[in-house]
């Protein structure tokens, strides 16, 4: 992103931060969500920027994972994706004011007993959260709820200074933030019995593994499984999914049991595959909240991997 584009991005963030406040902020979140609905509908038609990105690319990605999907349903999913995209964006500004006494305006919780039980063991907890719903609000909501959260975040080095500050600041306001490649930080967080959120569907590193996901081979990271084997931390599947009337449901499922394999590589592949089988069921239930851009990028990376 060149200097002009970064300045334009910063102006965009400043404007929508001001507009969200003008609309009443978190107490009047329905107004911001109504705006996001309108913007999302527009972007589903005209929101494709960047080389190689088009409405057809999103539709092709949907057909790759759901080959039997009717055309009208795929078209509706594109619109749902952009509406969720715009709501996630405005939530960057809405959740600045999140506190324990107003958290229930946005989020309700299910399955916290699994998290409490895992923390009692004192070895930390790993939440490999997929790109569905709102992953950022997921870790912030847990922190506001009172859990000792830590999250791995991009540094957003290609962003403008305002946009970078908004994205990273949204997390740092509530909990610990680390960056990719800092293994010492990861181990320190788990040793401190923190709840470490990572992205299970992020870009794979040099130890990524190929797994079957919704009928496609896809290259995914295995770092969370390596960390769990190294530290004995519990692994819990979890998502935060948008519900009716601007609310979200944060669900934590029973512990995912790390399995042994015939080799280190086999163990990693078995565990990532087993975990993604759980994620696949969630994607099938709520395709309207899937981050289809992320899935398109993963497919491209996998094809480039050979």
Buried (B, 14 or more C-beta within 10 A) or exposed (E): EEEEEBBEBBEBBBEBBEBBBEBEBBEEBEBBBEBBBEBBBEBBEEBBEEEEEEBEBBBEBBEBBBEEBEEEEBBBBBBBBBBBBBBBBBBBBBBBEBEEEEBEBBBEBEBBEBBEBBBEEEBBBBBBBBBBBBBBBBBBBBBBBEBBBBBBBBEBEEBBEBBBBBBBEBBEBBBBBBEBEEEEBBBBBBEEBBBBBBBBBBBBEEEBBBBEBBEBEBBBBBBBBBBBBEBEBBBBBBBBBBEEEBEBBBBBBEBBEBEEEEEEEEBBBBBBBBBBEBBBEBBEEBBBBBBBBBBBBBBEBBEEEE
